[in-house]
Amino acid sequence: MPASSSVLAGIDFSAPSEVVARRLIGVLLLVDGVGGRIVETEAYDREDPASHSFTGPSARNAAMFGPPGCAYVYRSYGIHWCLNLVCREAGHGAGVLIRALEPTHGLALMRARRGLDDIRLLCAGPGRVGQALGVDLGCNGMPLDRPPFELLAAPATAGRVLLAGPRIGISKATDKPWRFGLAQSRFLSRPFP
């Protein structure tokens, strides 16, 4: 079922992935009431050889070609569920990987799901985000403007500094500075260079 609007939390999801990735920093992302502020993202686009959509639609990546404002969930290394937010126009194949959150809602449940107490490590990395939020393949293709998802606009951005740098864990298009993060956040998956 497509999202009812491509504008969610004040962000136009029909924009290019690198624009959406920047604008998502600070947005509150909840899945069934559990989550936090997005502090790190990575952009991917159809023309990008590091993107799952680069070779075209398949059964695995079909959600990435859906309408903007939907979830694309995939399994990484056969272990971790990773959450992407689809952007650009339907059929294009662009998305934003949620790399890290500052946990704010449902901390006890996140700790139980992750099996640890350290708040800094609950959502510091895309696999950790997926596990902490309870994301799995059942979320794939779901619209972000309906339960279990909730996106709330970022607070005022005065004084907020965004960092940009190369993406992590890829072997192609490593020169693209399409990883974005909130400067000084202790919840990033890794420091920026």
Z-matrix of the N, CA and C atoms (Angstrom, degrees):
N
C 1 1.450
C 2 1.524 1 108.08
N 3 1.313 2 119.97 1 124.15
C 4 1.452 3 121.46 2 -177.54
C 5 1.515 4 112.44 3 -70.34
N 6 1.314 5 114.60 4 155.92
C 7 1.461 6 120.11 5 175.06
C 8 1.525 7 108.29 6 -64.54
N 9 1.324 8 116.56 7 148.46
C 10 1.457 9 119.57 8 -177.89
C 11 1.520 10 111.77 9 -75.62
N 12 1.312 11 117.67 10 -16.72
C 13 1.461 12 121.10 11 -178.78
C 14 1.515 13 108.67 12 -152.81
N 15 1.334 14 116.37 13 146.10
C 16 1.466 15 118.70 14 175.88
C 17 1.523 16 110.85 15 -85.90
N 18 1.346 17 117.81 16 -4.21
C 19 1.460 18 121.33 17 177.17
C 20 1.528 19 108.20 18 -103.08
N 21 1.327 20 115.53 19 114.40
C 22 1.459 21 122.40 20 -179.39
C 23 1.525 22 108.45 21 -132.68
N 24 1.316 23 117.01 22 137.11
C 25 1.475 24 122.69 23 179.28
C 26 1.525 25 110.75 24 53.49
N 27 1.343 26 116.54 25 32.31
C 28 1.456 27 120.88 26 179.02
C 29 1.518 28 114.55 27 78.13
N 30 1.327 29 117.53 28 9.12
C 31 1.468 30 122.44 29 -178.42
C 32 1.523 31 109.24 30 -113.19
N 33 1.324 32 116.04 31 132.72
C 34 1.460 33 121.41 32 176.13
C 35 1.527 34 108.10 33 -85.27
N 36 1.327 35 116.86 34 103.73
C 37 1.461 36 121.90 35 -177.90
C 38 1.529 37 112.82 36 -72.38
N 39 1.336 38 118.25 37 -6.09
C 40 1.460 39 119.41 38 175.23
C 41 1.530 40 111.34 39 -83.67
N 42 1.316 41 117.58 40 -1.95
C 43 1.468 42 122.68 41 178.03
C 44 1.537 43 109.72 42 -75.23
N 45 1.350 44 117.57 43 165.56
C 46 1.462 45 120.68 44 175.98
C 47 1.535 46 112.02 45 -58.57
N 48 1.320 47 115.59 46 150.60
C 49 1.466 48 120.87 47 -174.04
C 50 1.525 49 113.21 48 -58.41
N 51 1.336 50 118.05 49 -37.57
C 52 1.472 51 118.61 50 -179.00
C 53 1.528 52 111.82 51 -68.86
N 54 1.328 53 117.38 52 -27.72
C 55 1.471 54 121.38 53 175.86
C 56 1.527 55 109.57 54 -73.21
N 57 1.324 56 116.47 55 -47.19
C 58 1.462 57 121.11 56 178.96
C 59 1.529 58 110.37 57 -61.43
N 60 1.332 59 116.85 58 -41.33
C 61 1.472 60 120.72 59 -179.18
C 62 1.524 61 111.50 60 -59.38
N 63 1.313 62 117.55 61 -41.75
C 64 1.479 63 121.29 62 177.27
C 65 1.529 64 111.13 63 -65.02
N 66 1.322 65 114.90 64 -45.62
C 67 1.469 66 119.71 65 -174.31
C 68 1.529 67 112.75 66 -70.94
N 69 1.320 68 117.29 67 -21.53
C 70 1.462 69 120.05 68 178.85
C 71 1.533 70 112.94 69 -72.49
N 72 1.315 71 117.71 70 -19.85
C 73 1.466 72 119.70 71 179.98
C 74 1.534 73 108.74 72 -61.30
N 75 1.328 74 115.29 73 122.99
C 76 1.460 75 121.68 74 -179.61
C 77 1.517 76 114.20 75 99.03
N 78 1.340 77 117.78 76 -15.08
C 79 1.467 78 121.49 77 178.99
C 80 1.532 79 109.08 78 -70.36
N 81 1.328 80 116.29 79 141.91
C 82 1.457 81 121.50 80 176.26
C 83 1.520 82 108.66 81 -85.74
N 84 1.323 83 116.88 82 121.74
C 85 1.461 84 123.86 83 179.47
C 86 1.522 85 108.42 84 -113.39
N 87 1.323 86 116.18 85 121.59
C 88 1.460 87 121.56 86 177.93
C 89 1.520 88 109.84 87 -125.28
N 90 1.329 89 115.29 88 142.34
C 91 1.462 90 122.53 89 172.53
C 92 1.525 91 105.65 90 -124.69
N 93 1.320 92 116.34 91 113.31
C 94 1.464 93 121.87 92 -173.67
C 95 1.532 94 111.61 93 52.37
N 96 1.330 95 116.02 94 40.19
C 97 1.462 96 121.76 95 176.48
C 98 1.517 97 115.36 96 80.93
N 99 1.329 98 118.00 97 3.02
C 100 1.464 99 122.55 98 -178.04
C 101 1.523 100 108.67 99 -112.28
N 102 1.331 101 117.70 100 133.03
C 103 1.462 102 120.01 101 177.05
C 104 1.504 103 113.05 102 158.25
N 105 1.336 104 115.64 103 -147.32
C 106 1.450 105 120.45 104 -177.19
C 107 1.514 106 112.05 105 178.78
N 108 1.328 107 115.25 106 -167.75
C 109 1.468 108 123.00 107 -179.72
C 110 1.523 109 109.42 108 -78.36
N 111 1.309 110 115.95 109 132.62
C 112 1.468 111 121.25 110 176.43
C 113 1.532 112 108.01 111 -71.94
N 114 1.338 113 116.56 112 124.34
C 115 1.465 114 120.90 113 179.91
C 116 1.531 115 112.54 114 -118.57
N 117 1.342 116 117.52 115 -7.66
C 118 1.472 117 119.56 116 -179.54
C 119 1.518 118 109.82 117 -155.25
N 120 1.340 119 115.87 118 134.61
C 121 1.462 120 122.50 119 -179.31
C 122 1.529 121 109.43 120 -139.67
N 123 1.327 122 115.20 121 166.31
C 124 1.464 123 122.27 122 169.75
C 125 1.524 124 108.58 123 -138.04
N 126 1.320 125 116.48 124 138.42
C 127 1.463 126 122.22 125 179.66
C 128 1.526 127 110.62 126 -96.57
N 129 1.343 128 115.46 127 144.32
C 130 1.467 129 122.77 128 176.10
C 131 1.523 130 107.95 129 -139.03
N 132 1.354 131 116.17 130 143.92
C 133 1.453 132 121.18 131 -176.50
C 134 1.525 133 109.40 132 -139.39
N 135 1.313 134 117.20 133 157.52
C 136 1.467 135 123.22 134 -177.50
C 137 1.532 136 112.66 135 -55.50
N 138 1.325 137 118.12 136 -35.97
C 139 1.468 138 120.91 137 -179.22
C 140 1.529 139 112.40 138 -81.73
N 141 1.302 140 117.33 139 1.28
C 142 1.457 141 124.49 140 -175.17
C 143 1.532 142 109.55 141 -94.75
N 144 1.337 143 119.51 142 115.65
C 145 1.459 144 120.66 143 -177.24
C 146 1.527 145 114.29 144 -62.58
N 147 1.332 146 118.80 145 -14.88
C 148 1.466 147 121.46 146 177.29
C 149 1.531 148 111.92 147 -85.93
N 150 1.331 149 117.29 148 -7.13
C 151 1.465 150 121.37 149 -175.61
C 152 1.521 151 111.82 150 -84.45
N 153 1.326 152 116.36 151 146.10
C 154 1.467 153 121.30 152 174.74
C 155 1.521 154 111.65 153 -63.16
N 156 1.331 155 117.45 154 -20.57
C 157 1.462 156 120.77 155 -177.60
C 158 1.530 157 113.39 156 -90.58
N 159 1.319 158 118.57 157 -3.37
C 160 1.462 159 122.60 158 -173.02
C 161 1.533 160 112.74 159 -57.08
N 162 1.319 161 117.77 160 -38.89
C 163 1.474 162 120.41 161 -177.26
C 164 1.524 163 112.67 162 -91.61
N 165 1.320 164 117.59 163 5.78
C 166 1.459 165 120.95 164 177.44
C 167 1.517 166 112.48 165 102.39
N 168 1.331 167 115.88 166 175.93
C 169 1.464 168 120.82 167 -177.77
C 170 1.524 169 112.45 168 -65.13
N 171 1.339 170 115.08 169 145.24
C 172 1.460 171 122.21 170 174.53
C 173 1.518 172 107.12 171 -147.70
N 174 1.323 173 117.09 172 175.09
C 175 1.466 174 119.79 173 177.81
C 176 1.523 175 110.27 174 -60.87
N 177 1.326 176 117.70 175 -37.78
C 178 1.463 177 121.46 176 -177.42
C 179 1.528 178 112.36 177 -68.55
N 180 1.333 179 117.44 178 -43.79
C 181 1.470 180 120.39 179 -171.46
C 182 1.531 181 113.80 180 -103.73
N 183 1.313 182 118.71 181 11.72
C 184 1.474 183 121.67 182 -174.87
C 185 1.524 184 113.10 183 -53.29
N 186 1.330 185 117.71 184 -38.61
C 187 1.470 186 120.60 185 -178.76
C 188 1.521 187 111.76 186 -62.91
N 189 1.335 188 116.94 187 -28.41
C 190 1.464 189 120.66 188 -179.37
C 191 1.533 190 111.04 189 -67.74
N 192 1.325 191 117.14 190 -20.19
C 193 1.461 192 122.42 191 178.78
C 194 1.531 193 111.44 192 -95.79
N 195 1.320 194 116.07 193 5.14
C 196 1.460 195 120.74 194 -179.41
C 197 1.513 196 111.85 195 -77.39
N 198 1.312 197 115.42 196 -170.96
C 199 1.465 198 118.91 197 -179.54
C 200 1.523 199 111.27 198 -69.30
N 201 1.327 200 117.36 199 155.30
C 202 1.469 201 119.82 200 176.67
C 203 1.525 202 109.78 201 -63.17
N 204 1.332 203 115.04 202 145.92
C 205 1.458 204 119.91 203 179.31
C 206 1.513 205 114.12 204 89.75
N 207 1.324 206 116.54 205 24.16
C 208 1.467 207 122.17 206 175.06
C 209 1.527 208 109.09 207 -119.99
N 210 1.324 209 116.00 208 166.12
C 211 1.464 210 121.65 209 178.02
C 212 1.524 211 110.16 210 -91.96
N 213 1.314 212 115.88 211 141.32
C 214 1.468 213 122.73 212 167.80
C 215 1.521 214 105.62 213 -120.20
N 216 1.327 215 116.42 214 116.13
C 217 1.461 216 122.30 215 -177.64
C 218 1.521 217 108.28 216 -115.83
N 219 1.315 218 116.48 217 133.10
C 220 1.455 219 120.56 218 176.66
C 221 1.525 220 109.23 219 -139.09
N 222 1.313 221 114.84 220 161.45
C 223 1.466 222 121.00 221 178.86
C 224 1.519 223 108.56 222 -97.19
N 225 1.323 224 115.73 223 129.00
C 226 1.456 225 122.44 224 -179.76
C 227 1.527 226 109.80 225 -102.90
N 228 1.319 227 115.54 226 129.13
C 229 1.467 228 122.00 227 -179.98
C 230 1.528 229 112.68 228 55.31
N 231 1.337 230 117.30 229 24.09
C 232 1.448 231 121.55 230 179.18
C 233 1.518 232 113.93 231 68.86
N 234 1.337 233 117.30 232 11.84
C 235 1.466 234 121.16 233 -173.97
C 236 1.517 235 112.31 234 -125.34
N 237 1.336 236 117.27 235 -53.26
C 238 1.463 237 122.87 236 -168.77
C 239 1.529 238 112.04 237 -102.68
N 240 1.341 239 116.34 238 135.39
C 241 1.456 240 120.94 239 170.92
C 242 1.521 241 108.29 240 -86.06
N 243 1.325 242 116.79 241 130.00
C 244 1.462 243 122.26 242 -178.83
C 245 1.529 244 109.41 243 -117.08
N 246 1.338 245 115.46 244 141.34
C 247 1.454 246 121.99 245 -176.37
C 248 1.519 247 111.37 246 -107.84
N 249 1.329 248 114.70 247 126.85
C 250 1.463 249 123.00 248 175.08
C 251 1.521 250 108.03 249 -120.98
N 252 1.319 251 116.44 250 149.01
C 253 1.453 252 122.27 251 176.21
C 254 1.525 253 107.52 252 -109.35
N 255 1.327 254 116.88 253 118.98
C 256 1.460 255 122.98 254 -174.46
C 257 1.525 256 109.98 255 -71.92
N 258 1.330 257 115.59 256 138.52
C 259 1.461 258 120.75 257 178.27
C 260 1.530 259 109.70 258 -138.75
N 261 1.332 260 115.14 259 -175.61
C 262 1.466 261 124.29 260 -172.15
C 263 1.519 262 110.19 261 65.22
N 264 1.316 263 117.79 262 -169.42
C 265 1.456 264 120.74 263 -176.52
C 266 1.529 265 110.45 264 -81.64
N 267 1.327 266 115.98 265 154.29
C 268 1.460 267 120.81 266 177.44
C 269 1.523 268 109.17 267 -54.81
N 270 1.316 269 116.13 268 137.57
C 271 1.456 270 121.86 269 179.91
C 272 1.506 271 114.44 270 92.55
N 273 1.347 272 118.35 271 -11.64
C 274 1.461 273 120.07 272 -177.10
C 275 1.519 274 113.06 273 -79.10
N 276 1.319 275 118.64 274 -44.39
C 277 1.460 276 120.71 275 -179.98
C 278 1.512 277 113.80 276 90.46
N 279 1.327 278 117.57 277 53.86
C 280 1.466 279 121.87 278 178.40
C 281 1.521 280 109.09 279 -127.18
N 282 1.317 281 115.61 280 150.93
C 283 1.456 282 119.01 281 179.48
C 284 1.510 283 111.91 282 -162.82
N 285 1.333 284 113.83 283 171.17
C 286 1.457 285 121.93 284 179.42
C 287 1.522 286 108.04 285 -124.37
N 288 1.324 287 115.89 286 120.81
C 289 1.459 288 122.47 287 176.48
C 290 1.527 289 108.77 288 -78.99
N 291 1.328 290 116.81 289 130.24
C 292 1.461 291 121.02 290 175.34
C 293 1.529 292 106.81 291 -86.59
N 294 1.336 293 115.49 292 108.44
C 295 1.472 294 121.00 293 -175.65
C 296 1.521 295 113.47 294 -90.05
N 297 1.334 296 118.41 295 -31.34
C 298 1.471 297 118.81 296 -178.09
C 299 1.522 298 110.92 297 -160.84
N 300 1.324 299 114.45 298 148.31
C 301 1.461 300 123.17 299 175.99
C 302 1.524 301 109.30 300 -126.50
N 303 1.308 302 115.77 301 153.36
C 304 1.457 303 121.66 302 164.37
C 305 1.522 304 105.58 303 -92.04
N 306 1.332 305 118.39 304 108.04
C 307 1.463 306 120.82 305 -174.75
C 308 1.526 307 111.90 306 -62.95
N 309 1.340 308 116.49 307 130.22
C 310 1.467 309 121.08 308 -179.88
C 311 1.527 310 113.33 309 -133.99
N 312 1.322 311 118.62 310 -24.55
C 313 1.461 312 122.65 311 -174.44
C 314 1.535 313 110.01 312 -127.80
N 315 1.345 314 115.78 313 131.54
C 316 1.463 315 119.78 314 176.72
C 317 1.513 316 113.46 315 74.71
N 318 1.334 317 116.78 316 36.69
C 319 1.471 318 120.39 317 -176.21
C 320 1.523 319 112.64 318 -58.48
N 321 1.325 320 118.46 319 -41.61
C 322 1.465 321 120.70 320 -178.92
C 323 1.528 322 111.14 321 -61.71
N 324 1.335 323 116.83 322 -42.41
C 325 1.460 324 120.17 323 179.12
C 326 1.528 325 111.03 324 -68.17
N 327 1.347 326 117.20 325 -40.17
C 328 1.467 327 119.54 326 176.61
C 329 1.527 328 110.76 327 -61.61
N 330 1.318 329 116.52 328 -43.40
C 331 1.477 330 120.01 329 178.98
C 332 1.528 331 110.84 330 -61.35
N 333 1.325 332 117.15 331 -41.83
C 334 1.462 333 120.79 332 178.73
C 335 1.533 334 111.01 333 -64.88
N 336 1.324 335 116.98 334 -44.44
C 337 1.469 336 120.35 335 179.73
C 338 1.520 337 112.21 336 -64.14
N 339 1.321 338 116.47 337 -37.13
C 340 1.466 339 120.93 338 -177.24
C 341 1.529 340 112.55 339 -89.20
N 342 1.335 341 117.49 340 -18.22
C 343 1.461 342 120.48 341 179.43
C 344 1.521 343 113.23 342 69.91
N 345 1.335 344 116.47 343 33.16
C 346 1.465 345 120.65 344 177.76
C 347 1.516 346 110.44 345 -152.66
N 348 1.318 347 115.60 346 162.85
C 349 1.470 348 121.13 347 -177.09
C 350 1.523 349 113.74 348 -103.05
N 351 1.323 350 118.09 349 -25.11
C 352 1.465 351 122.14 350 -173.47
C 353 1.530 352 110.58 351 -63.54
N 354 1.334 353 116.50 352 107.63
C 355 1.469 354 121.41 353 -176.75
C 356 1.524 355 111.78 354 -58.42
N 357 1.325 356 117.77 355 -32.17
C 358 1.452 357 121.47 356 -178.90
C 359 1.527 358 112.12 357 -65.57
N 360 1.318 359 117.72 358 -28.65
C 361 1.465 360 120.73 359 -177.51
C 362 1.527 361 114.51 360 -97.23
N 363 1.326 362 117.59 361 -2.19
C 364 1.467 363 119.33 362 -177.44
C 365 1.525 364 112.71 363 -60.99
N 366 1.329 365 117.32 364 -42.27
C 367 1.471 366 121.54 365 -173.46
C 368 1.523 367 111.74 366 -133.06
N 369 1.323 368 117.98 367 31.78
C 370 1.468 369 122.36 368 -178.28
C 371 1.522 370 109.55 369 -97.71
N 372 1.319 371 116.30 370 78.63
C 373 1.459 372 123.57 371 -179.31
C 374 1.515 373 108.71 372 137.31
N 375 1.330 374 118.12 373 147.38
C 376 1.464 375 120.45 374 -173.16
C 377 1.525 376 114.38 375 -62.54
N 378 1.319 377 118.37 376 -37.37
C 379 1.468 378 120.76 377 177.03
C 380 1.513 379 111.56 378 -67.37
N 381 1.317 380 116.47 379 -38.09
C 382 1.466 381 121.24 380 177.67
C 383 1.529 382 110.70 381 -66.63
N 384 1.341 383 116.79 382 -39.57
C 385 1.463 384 120.78 383 176.97
C 386 1.529 385 109.30 384 -58.73
N 387 1.326 386 116.25 385 -50.11
C 388 1.464 387 120.62 386 -179.25
C 389 1.515 388 112.34 387 -58.08
N 390 1.320 389 116.99 388 -46.18
C 391 1.467 390 120.57 389 -179.35
C 392 1.527 391 111.36 390 -66.64
N 393 1.318 392 117.35 391 -46.15
C 394 1.468 393 121.11 392 -178.01
C 395 1.526 394 111.90 393 -62.47
N 396 1.330 395 117.04 394 -36.92
C 397 1.468 396 121.15 395 -178.32
C 398 1.530 397 112.93 396 -87.55
N 399 1.319 398 117.43 397 -6.69
C 400 1.461 399 120.24 398 -178.75
C 401 1.509 400 113.35 399 73.26
N 402 1.331 401 116.47 400 28.46
C 403 1.467 402 121.91 401 179.34
C 404 1.528 403 108.95 402 -77.87
N 405 1.320 404 115.80 403 136.21
C 406 1.455 405 120.83 404 173.82
C 407 1.531 406 108.75 405 -148.24
N 408 1.307 407 116.77 406 -172.43
C 409 1.463 408 120.87 407 -175.81
C 410 1.527 409 112.34 408 -60.56
N 411 1.326 410 118.30 409 -22.95
C 412 1.456 411 121.32 410 177.38
C 413 1.522 412 113.17 411 -63.76
N 414 1.334 413 117.32 412 -19.83
C 415 1.469 414 121.86 413 177.95
C 416 1.523 415 112.40 414 -86.10
N 417 1.322 416 117.11 415 -12.68
C 418 1.458 417 121.59 416 -175.45
C 419 1.527 418 111.20 417 -61.57
N 420 1.328 419 115.86 418 127.67
C 421 1.459 420 122.06 419 178.04
C 422 1.519 421 114.61 420 83.60
N 423 1.318 422 118.07 421 -4.30
C 424 1.460 423 120.93 422 -177.94
C 425 1.527 424 111.02 423 -73.71
N 426 1.334 425 117.78 424 142.65
C 427 1.459 426 120.50 425 177.51
C 428 1.530 427 110.91 426 -69.68
N 429 1.308 428 115.60 427 142.29
C 430 1.465 429 121.91 428 -176.99
C 431 1.521 430 112.69 429 -80.81
N 432 1.331 431 117.33 430 -8.06
C 433 1.465 432 119.81 431 -179.80
C 434 1.524 433 112.35 432 -97.73
N 435 1.325 434 116.90 433 14.24
C 436 1.462 435 121.73 434 179.83
C 437 1.523 436 109.64 435 -138.74
N 438 1.363 437 117.57 436 157.92
C 439 1.462 438 120.26 437 177.30
C 440 1.528 439 110.17 438 -57.00
N 441 1.328 440 116.48 439 142.98
C 442 1.456 441 128.00 440 13.84
C 443 1.531 442 114.23 441 -85.87
N 444 1.333 443 117.04 442 -1.73
C 445 1.465 444 120.16 443 -175.28
C 446 1.515 445 112.36 444 -86.54
N 447 1.321 446 115.15 445 150.97
C 448 1.449 447 122.78 446 170.77
C 449 1.526 448 107.22 447 -149.91
N 450 1.320 449 115.58 448 127.79
C 451 1.464 450 122.49 449 175.93
C 452 1.514 451 107.95 450 -119.37
N 453 1.332 452 116.62 451 125.99
C 454 1.457 453 121.63 452 179.20
C 455 1.515 454 108.90 453 -119.81
N 456 1.319 455 116.28 454 137.96
C 457 1.462 456 122.71 455 -175.06
C 458 1.523 457 111.85 456 -53.39
N 459 1.311 458 114.41 457 148.61
C 460 1.464 459 121.45 458 176.63
C 461 1.520 460 109.54 459 -67.83
N 462 1.338 461 117.01 460 148.97
C 463 1.460 462 119.11 461 175.10
C 464 1.526 463 110.11 462 -66.15
N 465 1.300 464 117.12 463 171.89
C 466 1.470 465 121.46 464 178.58
C 467 1.523 466 109.88 465 -47.17
N 468 1.333 467 115.62 466 140.67
C 469 1.463 468 120.21 467 -172.55
C 470 1.527 469 113.92 468 -99.07
N 471 1.316 470 118.75 469 9.74
C 472 1.470 471 120.62 470 -179.87
C 473 1.526 472 109.64 471 -57.73
N 474 1.303 473 116.34 472 127.36
C 475 1.454 474 121.70 473 178.10
C 476 1.518 475 114.53 474 82.32
N 477 1.327 476 117.84 475 -5.44
C 478 1.464 477 121.29 476 -179.55
C 479 1.527 478 109.05 477 -79.38
N 480 1.314 479 116.60 478 130.87
C 481 1.461 480 121.45 479 -179.68
C 482 1.522 481 108.83 480 -113.79
N 483 1.338 482 115.25 481 126.18
C 484 1.457 483 120.93 482 177.16
C 485 1.513 484 110.04 483 -98.28
N 486 1.318 485 114.85 484 141.56
C 487 1.456 486 121.72 485 175.38
C 488 1.516 487 108.62 486 -105.09
N 489 1.320 488 117.01 487 151.98
C 490 1.462 489 121.88 488 174.72
C 491 1.516 490 107.85 489 -135.89
N 492 1.318 491 115.60 490 144.55
C 493 1.461 492 119.83 491 179.63
C 494 1.510 493 110.12 492 -168.13
N 495 1.341 494 116.41 493 -176.16
C 496 1.460 495 120.26 494 -179.70
C 497 1.528 496 111.56 495 -68.56
N 498 1.326 497 114.90 496 150.51
C 499 1.459 498 120.84 497 178.59
C 500 1.524 499 110.02 498 -71.29
N 501 1.322 500 115.37 499 163.43
C 502 1.464 501 122.40 500 -173.43
C 503 1.531 502 109.93 501 -110.40
N 504 1.338 503 116.43 502 143.98
C 505 1.456 504 120.99 503 170.21
C 506 1.512 505 115.27 504 74.36
N 507 1.321 506 117.89 505 23.24
C 508 1.464 507 121.29 506 177.60
C 509 1.524 508 108.95 507 -122.11
N 510 1.321 509 116.39 508 160.34
C 511 1.469 510 119.74 509 179.65
C 512 1.524 511 112.26 510 -116.34
N 513 1.344 512 117.93 511 -6.67
C 514 1.455 513 122.12 512 179.05
C 515 1.521 514 108.85 513 -119.89
N 516 1.330 515 116.43 514 150.84
C 517 1.476 516 122.49 515 178.40
C 518 1.527 517 110.83 516 52.14
N 519 1.317 518 115.87 517 41.17
C 520 1.466 519 121.49 518 -177.23
C 521 1.526 520 112.61 519 -71.96
N 522 1.323 521 117.14 520 -12.08
C 523 1.463 522 120.32 521 -178.68
C 524 1.527 523 113.51 522 -85.96
N 525 1.330 524 118.07 523 -12.78
C 526 1.470 525 120.36 524 -178.99
C 527 1.528 526 109.80 525 -69.24
N 528 1.327 527 118.28 526 126.65
C 529 1.471 528 120.92 527 178.70
C 530 1.527 529 110.95 528 -85.16
N 531 1.327 530 116.44 529 59.39
C 532 1.460 531 121.97 530 -173.25
C 533 1.526 532 113.10 531 -104.94
N 534 1.316 533 116.98 532 20.71
C 535 1.466 534 121.10 533 170.18
C 536 1.525 535 106.25 534 -103.52
N 537 1.331 536 116.10 535 130.32
C 538 1.465 537 121.11 536 -176.64
C 539 1.520 538 109.73 537 -126.10
N 540 1.327 539 115.54 538 144.22
C 541 1.458 540 119.29 539 -179.55
C 542 1.508 541 112.06 540 -152.00
N 543 1.309 542 114.81 541 162.79
C 544 1.451 543 122.49 542 178.04
C 545 1.523 544 108.66 543 -86.19
N 546 1.330 545 116.40 544 118.36
C 547 1.465 546 121.16 545 -179.59
C 548 1.519 547 109.50 546 -57.81
N 549 1.306 548 115.89 547 143.64
C 550 1.460 549 124.48 548 176.85
C 551 1.533 550 113.97 549 70.84
N 552 1.328 551 118.61 550 3.90
C 553 1.468 552 119.24 551 178.11
C 554 1.525 553 109.42 552 -74.42
N 555 1.305 554 116.00 553 132.92
C 556 1.468 555 120.41 554 177.20
C 557 1.521 556 111.50 555 -86.39
N 558 1.351 557 116.78 556 3.14
C 559 1.457 558 121.53 557 -176.56
C 560 1.526 559 113.28 558 -104.18
N 561 1.330 560 118.45 559 5.40
C 562 1.463 561 121.69 560 178.48
C 563 1.520 562 109.92 561 -63.80
N 564 1.337 563 116.95 562 152.50
C 565 1.464 564 120.61 563 178.34
C 566 1.524 565 111.21 564 -69.76
N 567 1.314 566 115.56 565 -37.04
C 568 1.478 567 122.04 566 176.44
C 569 1.521 568 107.77 567 -151.08
N 570 1.333 569 116.41 568 154.27
C 571 1.474 570 118.37 569 176.65
C 572 1.525 571 111.24 570 -65.44
N 573 1.310 572 116.69 571 154.42
C 574 1.458 573 121.39 572 173.40
C 575 1.519 574 108.91 573 -83.85
N 576 1.354 575 117.68 574 147.75
C 577 1.477 576 119.49 575 178.93
C 578 1.516 577 111.45 576 -66.58
